[in-house]
Amino acid sequence: ATAERWFDAGVTSLEALAGRIASDPAFLTHNQRVMWDFREDFSQRIPRREVELIAGVVREAFPGAASVELCGSYRRGAADCGDADVLVCAVGDLQRLLGRAVDALTDLGFLTSRLTSAHGAGAEFRSVWQGGCCLASTGRADLAEYQRHRRIDIKVYDANQRAFALLYFGSGEEFNRAIRLLATRQGYLLSDQGVRRRTKGRNERGEWVSTWEGPLEEDPSGSRWSS
């Protein structure tokens, strides 16, 4: 674990970590370095108004037909947020859409640090960018007061997945666990990309296994999914 490696290296305090970084710039991974460099700003809560302004800048980087919505604690009505969790739903090549938006927002000066880009399982339905942003860095006079760097996640999903992405990223942790457990007990798998039906049978080796169909285009009652 990282903590054990650092302890073995003699890093037992922030002061020791700062000294180690100064003497060995490669001591931290890329993501760790970003979080270290912006630790003071990233640790501050973001007022709702600033979160809305961040989403407004992101909105301008995507096609007009795309939906851009805030999720996370903002959607649950919190007075302030730990980060700006932006959900974009669109049609077409999602990775290309996100790539173009990230390039435009970086050229604007808005995106100031990158944590990771993830495309893993289900990449045909979603694409994700994570990092930091700063409203004042855009050079707009109306945003000049917002000097802090903020954590931002931009998640781009296929428009057909919007209802499930909103449920997954807009609901609290306890509700998410409860609704997914309910789906499992009913023989379904609920995720951020849809619902799949579980069936049981024997595989080619004669073993009993569970397989997952889907994603379903309709709910079990026959009604179309909607958001």
C-alpha positions in Angstrom: 0.0 0.0 0.0 1.1 3.6 -0.6 1.0 4.5 3.1 3.3 1.5 3.9 5.8 2.5 1.2 5.9 6.1 2.3 6.3 5.0 5.9 9.2 2.7 5.0 10.7 5.6 3.1 10.6 7.8 6.2 7.6 9.9 5.1 5.6 10.3 8.3 4.3 13.9 8.0 3.4 16.5 5.5 6.7 18.3 6.2 8.6 15.1 5.4 6.6 14.5 2.3 7.3 18.1 1.1 11.0 17.5 1.7 11.0 14.2 -0.2 9.2 15.8 -3.2 11.7 18.6 -3.3 14.6 16.2 -3.3 12.9 13.6 -5.6 10.3 15.1 -7.9 9.5 11.6 -9.3 8.5 10.3 -5.8 4.8 11.0 -6.5 2.7 9.5 -9.3 1.1 11.9 -11.8 -2.2 11.9 -10.0 -0.6 12.2 -6.6 1.4 15.2 -7.8 -1.8 17.0 -9.1 -3.6 16.4 -5.8 -0.5 17.7 -3.9 0.0 20.8 -6.0 -3.7 21.8 -5.7 -4.3 20.4 -2.2 -5.3 23.7 -0.7 -7.8 24.6 -3.4 -9.2 21.1 -3.9 -9.9 20.8 -0.1 -12.2 23.8 -0.1 -16.0 23.3 -0.7 -17.5 24.9 -3.8 -20.6 27.1 -3.5 -23.6 26.1 -5.6 -23.3 29.3 -7.7 -19.7 28.5 -8.7 -20.7 24.9 -9.5 -23.4 26.3 -11.9 -20.9 28.6 -13.5 -18.5 25.7 -14.1 -21.2 23.7 -15.7 -22.0 26.7 -17.9 -18.5 26.8 -19.3 -18.6 23.0 -20.0 -21.9 23.4 -21.7 -20.4 25.8 -24.3 -17.8 23.1 -25.3 -20.4 20.5 -26.4 -22.9 20.5 -29.3 -26.2 22.2 -28.7 -28.2 19.0 -28.9 -26.2 17.5 -25.9 -27.7 17.7 -22.4 -25.4 19.0 -19.7 -26.5 18.5 -16.1 -24.9 18.6 -12.7 -25.0 15.5 -10.5 -23.5 14.5 -7.2 -24.3 16.5 -4.1 -25.4 19.5 -6.2 -28.3 17.5 -7.6 -29.2 16.4 -4.0 -29.5 20.1 -3.0 -26.3 20.6 -1.0 -25.3 24.2 -0.2 -21.8 23.4 -1.4 -20.0 20.6 -3.1 -16.6 18.8 -3.0 -16.3 18.8 -6.8 -18.3 19.6 -9.9 -19.8 16.4 -11.3 -20.9 17.2 -14.8 -23.0 14.6 -16.8 -23.2 15.1 -20.6 -25.5 13.0 -22.6 -25.2 13.0 -26.4 -25.3 10.8 -29.5 -22.4 9.8 -31.7 -18.8 9.1 -31.0 -18.6 9.9 -27.3 -14.8 9.7 -27.0 -14.4 12.1 -29.9 -17.0 14.5 -28.5 -15.2 14.5 -25.1 -11.8 14.8 -26.7 -12.8 17.9 -28.7 -14.5 19.4 -25.6 -11.4 18.8 -23.5 -9.1 20.4 -26.1 -11.4 23.4 -26.4 -11.6 23.9 -22.6 -7.9 23.4 -22.2 -7.1 26.0 -24.9 -9.5 28.3 -23.1 -7.5 28.0 -19.9 -10.4 26.5 -18.0 -9.0 23.0 -17.5 -5.8 23.4 -15.5 -4.8 19.8 -14.5 -5.6 16.3 -15.6 -6.1 13.3 -13.2 -7.1 10.6 -15.5 -9.1 9.7 -18.6 -11.0 6.4 -18.3 -12.7 4.4 -21.0 -12.9 0.9 -19.4 -15.8 -1.5 -19.7 -18.7 -0.1 -21.6 -16.7 2.5 -23.4 -19.1 2.5 -26.3 -21.7 4.0 -23.9 -19.6 6.5 -21.9 -16.3 8.4 -21.7 -14.9 10.2 -18.6 -12.4 13.0 -17.9 -11.2 13.9 -14.4 -9.0 16.8 -13.3 -9.1 20.4 -12.2 -10.4 23.6 -13.5 -10.4 27.4 -12.8 -13.0 29.8 -13.9 -10.7 32.8 -13.6 -8.2 31.2 -16.0 -10.7 31.7 -18.8 -9.9 35.4 -18.9 -13.6 36.4 -18.7 -14.1 39.5 -16.6 -17.4 38.1 -15.1 -15.4 35.1 -13.8 -12.3 36.9 -12.5 -13.3 36.5 -8.8 -13.3 32.7 -9.0 -9.6 32.2 -8.5 -9.6 28.8 -6.9 -8.8 25.6 -8.8 -11.7 23.1 -8.5 -12.0 19.4 -9.0 -14.2 18.5 -11.9 -15.4 15.2 -13.4 -16.9 15.3 -16.9 -18.9 12.1 -17.8 -20.2 11.7 -21.3 -22.9 9.0 -21.9 -25.0 7.9 -24.8 -28.3 9.8 -24.7 -30.1 6.4 -24.2 -28.3 5.9 -20.9 -29.3 9.3 -19.4 -31.9 8.0 -17.0 -29.6 5.4 -15.5 -26.6 7.7 -15.4 -28.7 10.3 -13.5 -29.9 7.7 -11.1 -26.4 6.4 -10.5 -24.5 9.8 -10.2 -27.4 11.9 -8.9 -28.5 9.7 -6.0 -26.9 9.3 -2.6 -24.8 6.2 -1.8 -27.4 4.6 0.5 -30.2 4.9 -2.1 -27.9 3.6 -4.8 -27.1 0.5 -2.8 -30.8 0.0 -1.9 -32.1 0.3 -5.5 -29.4 -1.9 -6.9 -30.0 -4.5 -4.2 -33.8 -4.4 -5.0 -33.0 -5.0 -8.7 -30.7 -7.9 -7.9 -33.4 -9.5 -5.8 -35.8 -9.2 -8.7 -33.3 -10.9 -11.0 -31.8 -7.8 -12.7 -28.5 -6.0 -12.7 -28.9 -2.2 -12.4 -25.9 0.0 -13.4 -25.1 3.5 -14.7 -25.7 2.2 -18.2 -29.0 0.3 -17.9 -30.8 -2.8 -16.6 -30.0 -6.4 -17.6 -31.9 -9.5 -16.9 -30.2 -12.4 -15.1 -30.8 -16.0 -16.3 -29.3 -19.2 -15.0 -28.0 -22.2 -16.9 -25.1 -24.6 -17.5 -22.0 -23.5 -19.3 -20.0 -25.6 -21.8 -18.4 -27.4 -18.8 -21.8 -28.3 -17.3 -21.4 -25.8 -14.5 -24.4 -23.8 -13.2 -23.7 -20.1 -13.9 -25.6 -16.8 -14.0 -25.5 -14.9 -17.3 -26.7 -11.3 -18.0 -28.8 -10.2 -20.9 -29.2 -6.7 -22.1 -29.2 -3.9 -21.6 -33.0 -4.0 -21.7 -34.7 -1.6 -24.0 -37.9 -1.7 -21.9 -38.7 -2.3 -18.2 -40.2 -5.6 -17.0 -43.8 -4.1 -17.2 -43.4 -3.4 -20.9 -43.1 0.4 -20.5 -40.3 2.3 -22.3 -37.6 3.7 -20.0 -37.7 7.4 -19.7 -35.8 10.1 -17.8 
